[in-house]
Amino acid sequence: MKKDVKSCFFIIYITLIPFLLLLVYSPSVTHGLSTRIQSTFSESQKQSSDLTEEIRNIALEEGKTLYGPPLYSEVEFSSIVGEIFVNPDYSGRISNVWTLLRDGLPGGRQGVEVAKSSDGWERIIVHESEFNARGLIATGKKGTIKVTISEKEAPSWSDKIKSLNELTIGFGQLKATFLTPMTISQPSAFGIEVLDYNGEQFISGEVIAVKDNEIAVEFVNLPSSVVSRDGTIRVSLKESKERFLNADLQAWGYNILVPETDIGRESQIKAEVFGLPGEDQVRFTFAPLSGQKITPLTRTLTVQEVNSGEPLATLVTSIPGTQPLSVSVEKVSR
């Protein structure tokens, strides 16, 4: 009987070790690990086991915390077969890669290799055997990168900078994939910027990943003044101080405005839209968070109505303070 009790306590002790390690480390680690778990596929038992082991390994690294860029990033390319270079600031040393099947479930690893590029970026090689895959997920000690294939077909080559998809700036953030007139094999040598027309200053972004002549980038805290009155942004791809390429590309954006509110008191949700003609229509669809009541959940207005101060919806909350919002915004085709 005593032996059985000791065995039971030993099993409980071993089971609790990973959770105790997470509590010892800083909140940023706990948040990062939680984000990582949510951002990968819990559907597959095998992948969940691998991720659990990875979490343990990270937690055991003495004195390390996860700071810097977001721990989960998504990028789009026109294909995944070939070489993909990943910025190590977004992933760290990549330890696991899964391809994604058409249904979004994880595929295999047999047709994928990981290596270090000559300039220090992570290099993922996807072989032709994975041509049916619709994407991949790569995990490292700093973050997780999800690569998917764009629904829009890209030209085989471009003689100038173009965007793979529509450029939309939401809450100051822009994620985009640009087509360039060159194959990029040394990604660390390149930088990306957009022009702020208010002051004529360029704002730098971050290059997340590169494949052939496609470069996936991210900008944060962009002001609405990066979009001209004609609805364009000026993108500058820099290889050095002496060599750079500029392009004016169509873009639009929005900001949602929610005042700080008291419990049970109605507040109006308003917005601003920039880069679109006044007669264009924009649809706002809200998904209330815990403690929120938003009425109506969907509203379609013209750009002129939005920018004149017309409320999108009313918000009542049971949680005081600044209110986060879950909202999708789309341009309505005319």
N, C-alpha and C positions, 0 to 999 in steps of 0.2 A: 504493500500500500504506500509506504513512504517513497519507494522508488518511483511509483507512478506519479505521485504528487510532484516530485523533483523534476521529472520529465515534462510535466505539464507546465511548470514555471519556466523551464528552459525554453520551451516552444514559444510561450508568450513573450519572453525576453527577446528572442531572436526576431520575432515578428515586429516588435516595436522599435527595433534599432533604426531603420530608415526614417521613421517619423520623428524620433528623438533628434536625429542629426539635422533634420530640416528645421526643427524648432530652435536649435542652437545657433544656426546661421541667421544672417540679417534678413529683414522683411523683403528686401529686393530679391534675394535668392528664392525665398518662398514664393513670391509673386511670379518670378520668372519660371520656376519649375511648374507651378500651377498652369501658367499660360502654355507652357510646352505640352503638358498632358492634354489640355483642351484642344490644342491645335494639331494633334496627330490622331491616328485612327484607333479608337478604343474598340472598333468592331472586330479587329483581329486579335485573337488571344496571343499569338506569337509576337506581334508587334508591341502589344501592351507589356509583355514580359521583357522585351528588349529595352523599352523605354524605362521601365522600373529599374533595370540594371544600370542604365545610363544615369538616371537620377541619383542612384546610390553612389556611383563613381564621382559625380560632380560634388555631391555633398561631402564626400570624404576628402576632397582636395583641401588641404589645410590652408585656412586663411583666405580662400578665394571667394569673391563675390562677383555677381554678374551685373556689370554696369554697361552704359553705352547705348547703341542703337536698339530699336525694338527687338524683342526676342522672337518675334514671328513676322515673317515678311512673305508676301506673294508677288510673283513676277510672271509676265507672259512673254513667250517667244513664239515665233511662227512654227517651230519644231523643237524637239528635244534631242534628236539624234545628232551626235557629234560632240564637240567640246563645249562645256559651259564653265565659265570662270565666275567664282563667287567671291565677293568681298569678304575677307576674314573678319572684318569688324561686325559683320552681320551673322556670322556662323561660328567663328573659331575653327579649330581643326575638325573637319567633318569626319564623323565616325560611322554613321549609318546612312544609307541611301535606299529608298524604295521607289520603284516605278508605280504609277497609278493606272489602273485599268479604266475602261470606258464608263463603268458604273461608279467610279470614284474610290473603289476599294484598292488596297495595296496589291501590287503585283510581285515581281521577284527582284532579286539583286544580281542574278547571274550575268546579265548583260551590261552591268554598270561598274566602272572603276573610279577610284578617287586617288588623286595625286596632288602634289604641290607644284604650282607653276614656277617659272624662272624668276618672277617678280614677287613671289610670296602669296599670291592668291590661291584659293582652293580650286582645283581643276577636276571637274566631273566629266568622265568620258562615257557616253551612252552609245553602245554598239547598235548596228543595224538590226540585230535580232530583236530589239525593243521598239521597232517602228510602229507597232500597234498601240504602244503606251500613249496615254493622253496627258502625262505629266510625271512629275517625280517630287519626292520630299526628301530633303537632306537635313540631317540634324548634326549639330556640333555643340561644343561646350558653351558657346555664346548665344546660339539661337537656332531657329529652324527656318528653312527656306522652302517654300512651295513653288514649283515651276509648273505652269500649265500652258497648253497650246492655245493660242488665240483663235477665236471663232472666225476672225477676219483673216482672209488669205493675204499674205504679204507678197509683194513683187520679189522676183528672184534677185534683183539688184536695184539700187537707187542711186541716182547721180547727185542727190542732195539729201539733207536731213528731212525725214518725214516721220509722222507718228503712226504707230501700228494701230492704235485705236483712238477714239474721240478723247480729247483732252478736257477734263473737268476738274476744277479746283474746288474741293469741299472742305470747309472749315480751315482754309489755309493750307491744305495738304494736296499735293499733286503726285500721283504715281503714274509713270508712263514708260513705254518702251519706244525708243526712237530707232529708226532705220538710218544708217549712215552710208556714205559712199566709200567705205573702207572696211576691210576685215581687221578686227582688233585682236591682236595676240599678246599685247602687253597692257592690260587694262589699268594697271596702277599709274600709267603715264597720262591718263585722260581725266578731265574734269568736266562738269556740266554746270551751266549757269542760265538764269533767265533775267531779263532786264526789267527793273522797276522803273516805269515811265515817270513816276513822281520822284525826281532827283537824278534820273539817268544813271542809276547805279545797278550793277549786276549782283544778283543774289545766288550764292552757291548752293548746289544740291549734292546729293550723295549717289554714287554709282553702286547699285546693289549687285548686279550680275551682268555678264556679257556673253553673247553667243554670236560667233561669226561677225556680221556687220550690224548686229542688234545690241542695244545697250539699254538696260532696265534701270531707271533712276527714281529717286524720291526727293521731294521738296517739302519742307514744313514751314509753317508760319508765314506763308506768302500773303502779302497784302493784295487787295483787289486791283491795285494800280499796276500789277504786272500784266494785266489785260488791257489792250488799247481800246479806244473808242470803236475801232473797226472790228473788235472781237478777235484779236490775235495776240500771241505772246512771242517774244523774240528769244529763241533758244540759241545758246552758244556752246558748242562742243570744243573744248580746248585740249590740244595734245601737248602744247608747250606755251611759253609766253609769246613766242613768235608765230605759232601756227594755230589757227582756230577757224571753225566754220560756224556761220550764223544762218538762221532760218526763221521766218515769220510764219507761225502755224496757227490755225483756227483753235480757239479755246473759249471756254466760259466757266463761270463758277458761282458759288453761293456761300452765304453765311447765315446761320440761324441765330436769332436773338431771343434769349429767354431771361427775363429779369429774375433776381432772387425773390423768392416768394415765401409767404407764411403758410402754415398748415391750414388746409381747408379754404384758402382764399384763391379765387380765380386769377390767373395771369394770362396775358395774351402772348402767343408765340408769333413773332414776326421774322422777316428775313430780308436779305438783299440779294439780288441777282445781277451779275455783271457779265458783259461780253455777248449778250443776246439782244436782238431788237425788241422794242417795247411791246409789239403785238404777239411775240412768241409766247407759248404757254408752257408752264412748268408744273409738274405734279409732285406733291409732297405726301408721303405715306409714313405715318407714325406707328411705332410699336411701343406702347407704354411700358415703362419699367416698373419694378415693384413699388407700390405706393402711389403710382401716378394714374390719373384719369385724364385722357386727352379727347376732346370733342371738336370737330369730327376727326376721324382717323386718317381720312384722305381728303385732300383739297387741291383743285387745279385752278390756277390763276394765270393771268398774263403777267409778263415781266413788269409792265407799267403798273399794274395793280399791286404787285408785291412791293415794288420800290416806292410806291406812294404811301405805304404803311398799313395796307390792308392786312388784318390779322389772318394767320393761317389756321389757327385753332386756339382753344382755351385749355389751360392746364390747371388741374387741382391736384395737390400732393399731400400726402400724410407725412412726408419727410422734409424738414425745413432746409433752407440753404440753396446754393446754386444747383440747378437741376440738369443732370446729364440727359441727353436725348438719343433715342434710337430712331433714325429717320432715313428713308431713302428718297432721293431727289432725282427726277428724270425729266428730260426735255420731251414734250409731247410733239409728235410729228404732225405737221400741218397738211 
